[in-house]
Amino acid sequence: MQEERKVIKQPHNVIMEDRKIVTVSGVADIDSFDEQTVILYTDMGELTIKGYNLHINKLNVDTGELSVEGEIYSLVYADEQPSKGGFLSKLFK
């Protein structure tokens, strides 16, 4: 039998501290990440974080909270929703 997961909408917040740390809640999935770019999906659309020396400090799959540290110079939303599974769905297959 296939396991069904209930999707619960979580509040979406973005908190940036001194352009060094950004905490995002309401993260549904992570598409990709490297030291210059983190692409993630939220209920509010795709969010791209750009910067230098970016590192994911905290990722809580249950609460949908993500913390990224580095030199952040851009946060950009796109209205596209995920069509295929991203990083987390690949990780938990």
VOMIMAR-536932 format. One record per residue (C-alpha): residue number from 0; residue in three letters; x, y, z. Coordinates in nm, 2 decimals. Layout:
N
<node i="NUM" aa="ALA" c1="X" c2="Y" c3="Z"/>
...
This chain:
93
<node i="0" aa="MET" c1="0.00" c2="0.00" c3="0.00"/>
<node i="1" aa="GLN" c1="0.13" c2="0.34" c3="-0.09"/>
<node i="2" aa="GLU" c1="0.19" c2="0.58" c3="0.20"/>
<node i="3" aa="GLU" c1="-0.01" c2="0.90" c3="0.18"/>
<node i="4" aa="ARG" c1="0.14" c2="1.22" c3="0.33"/>
<node i="5" aa="LYS" c1="-0.08" c2="1.50" c3="0.44"/>
<node i="6" aa="VAL" c1="0.03" c2="1.84" c3="0.31"/>
<node i="7" aa="ILE" c1="-0.02" c2="2.10" c3="0.58"/>
<node i="8" aa="LYS" c1="0.03" c2="2.46" c3="0.47"/>
<node i="9" aa="GLN" c1="0.27" c2="2.63" c3="0.71"/>
<node i="10" aa="PRO" c1="0.31" c2="3.00" c3="0.76"/>
<node i="11" aa="HIS" c1="0.58" c2="3.14" c3="0.53"/>
<node i="12" aa="ASN" c1="0.83" c2="3.39" c3="0.68"/>
<node i="13" aa="VAL" c1="1.17" c2="3.52" c3="0.58"/>
<node i="14" aa="ILE" c1="1.40" c2="3.67" c3="0.84"/>
<node i="15" aa="MET" c1="1.73" c2="3.81" c3="0.74"/>
<node i="16" aa="GLU" c1="1.99" c2="3.91" c3="0.99"/>
<node i="17" aa="ASP" c1="2.27" c2="4.15" c3="0.88"/>
<node i="18" aa="ARG" c1="2.27" c2="4.00" c3="0.53"/>
<node i="19" aa="LYS" c1="2.46" c2="3.71" c3="0.68"/>
<node i="20" aa="ILE" c1="2.19" c2="3.47" c3="0.79"/>
<node i="21" aa="VAL" c1="1.84" c2="3.41" c3="0.64"/>
<node i="22" aa="THR" c1="1.58" c2="3.19" c3="0.81"/>
<node i="23" aa="VAL" c1="1.29" c2="3.07" c3="0.59"/>
<node i="24" aa="SER" c1="0.98" c2="2.90" c3="0.73"/>
<node i="25" aa="GLY" c1="0.71" c2="2.73" c3="0.52"/>
<node i="26" aa="VAL" c1="0.97" c2="2.55" c3="0.29"/>
<node i="27" aa="ALA" c1="0.80" c2="2.27" c3="0.10"/>
<node i="28" aa="ASP" c1="1.11" c2="2.14" c3="-0.09"/>
<node i="29" aa="ILE" c1="1.47" c2="2.23" c3="-0.19"/>
<node i="30" aa="ASP" c1="1.55" c2="2.21" c3="-0.56"/>
<node i="31" aa="SER" c1="1.92" c2="2.26" c3="-0.54"/>
<node i="32" aa="PHE" c1="2.20" c2="2.43" c3="-0.35"/>
<node i="33" aa="ASP" c1="2.57" c2="2.52" c3="-0.38"/>
<node i="34" aa="GLU" c1="2.79" c2="2.79" c3="-0.24"/>
<node i="35" aa="GLN" c1="2.64" c2="3.06" c3="-0.47"/>
<node i="36" aa="THR" c1="2.27" c2="2.97" c3="-0.50"/>
<node i="37" aa="VAL" c1="2.00" c2="2.80" c3="-0.29"/>
<node i="38" aa="ILE" c1="1.67" c2="2.73" c3="-0.48"/>
<node i="39" aa="LEU" c1="1.37" c2="2.62" c3="-0.27"/>
<node i="40" aa="TYR" c1="1.00" c2="2.60" c3="-0.30"/>
<node i="41" aa="THR" c1="0.74" c2="2.76" c3="-0.06"/>
<node i="42" aa="ASP" c1="0.37" c2="2.79" c3="-0.07"/>
<node i="43" aa="MET" c1="0.43" c2="3.15" c3="-0.20"/>
<node i="44" aa="GLY" c1="0.64" c2="3.03" c3="-0.50"/>
<node i="45" aa="GLU" c1="1.00" c2="2.95" c3="-0.58"/>
<node i="46" aa="LEU" c1="1.26" c2="3.14" c3="-0.38"/>
<node i="47" aa="THR" c1="1.61" c2="3.18" c3="-0.50"/>
<node i="48" aa="ILE" c1="1.88" c2="3.29" c3="-0.25"/>
<node i="49" aa="LYS" c1="2.20" c2="3.41" c3="-0.40"/>
<node i="50" aa="GLY" c1="2.53" c2="3.50" c3="-0.24"/>
<node i="51" aa="TYR" c1="2.88" c2="3.39" c3="-0.16"/>
<node i="52" aa="ASN" c1="3.00" c2="3.10" c3="0.06"/>
<node i="53" aa="LEU" c1="2.64" c2="3.00" c3="0.13"/>
<node i="54" aa="HIS" c1="2.59" c2="2.71" c3="0.37"/>
<node i="55" aa="ILE" c1="2.28" c2="2.54" c3="0.50"/>
<node i="56" aa="ASN" c1="2.30" c2="2.55" c3="0.88"/>
<node i="57" aa="LYS" c1="1.96" c2="2.41" c3="0.97"/>
<node i="58" aa="LEU" c1="1.70" c2="2.21" c3="0.78"/>
<node i="59" aa="ASN" c1="1.40" c2="2.08" c3="0.96"/>
<node i="60" aa="VAL" c1="1.18" c2="1.87" c3="0.72"/>
<node i="61" aa="ASP" c1="0.90" c2="1.84" c3="0.97"/>
<node i="62" aa="THR" c1="0.85" c2="2.21" c3="1.03"/>
<node i="63" aa="GLY" c1="0.97" c2="2.33" c3="0.69"/>
<node i="64" aa="GLU" c1="1.23" c2="2.56" c3="0.84"/>
<node i="65" aa="LEU" c1="1.56" c2="2.64" c3="0.67"/>
<node i="66" aa="SER" c1="1.86" c2="2.85" c3="0.78"/>
<node i="67" aa="VAL" c1="2.13" c2="2.96" c3="0.53"/>
<node i="68" aa="GLU" c1="2.45" c2="3.15" c3="0.63"/>
<node i="69" aa="GLY" c1="2.69" c2="3.34" c3="0.41"/>
<node i="70" aa="GLU" c1="2.71" c2="3.67" c3="0.23"/>
<node i="71" aa="ILE" c1="2.36" c2="3.71" c3="0.09"/>
<node i="72" aa="TYR" c1="2.30" c2="3.96" c3="-0.19"/>
<node i="73" aa="SER" c1="1.97" c2="3.85" c3="-0.35"/>
<node i="74" aa="LEU" c1="1.63" c2="3.69" c3="-0.25"/>
<node i="75" aa="VAL" c1="1.41" c2="3.65" c3="-0.56"/>
<node i="76" aa="TYR" c1="1.06" c2="3.49" c3="-0.58"/>
<node i="77" aa="ALA" c1="0.91" c2="3.33" c3="-0.89"/>
<node i="78" aa="ASP" c1="0.55" c2="3.21" c3="-0.90"/>
<node i="79" aa="GLU" c1="0.64" c2="2.87" c3="-1.04"/>
<node i="80" aa="GLN" c1="0.54" c2="2.57" c3="-0.83"/>
<node i="81" aa="PRO" c1="0.74" c2="2.25" c3="-0.83"/>
<node i="82" aa="SER" c1="0.65" c2="2.02" c3="-1.11"/>
<node i="83" aa="LYS" c1="0.87" c2="1.73" c3="-1.01"/>
<node i="84" aa="GLY" c1="1.03" c2="1.63" c3="-0.68"/>
<node i="85" aa="GLY" c1="1.32" c2="1.84" c3="-0.57"/>
<node i="86" aa="PHE" c1="1.62" c2="1.76" c3="-0.35"/>
<node i="87" aa="LEU" c1="1.42" c2="1.64" c3="-0.05"/>
<node i="88" aa="SER" c1="1.20" c2="1.40" c3="-0.25"/>
<node i="89" aa="LYS" c1="1.51" c2="1.25" c3="-0.41"/>
<node i="90" aa="LEU" c1="1.68" c2="1.22" c3="-0.07"/>
<node i="91" aa="PHE" c1="1.38" c2="1.04" c3="0.09"/>
<node i="92" aa="LYS" c1="1.29" c2="0.79" c3="-0.19"/>
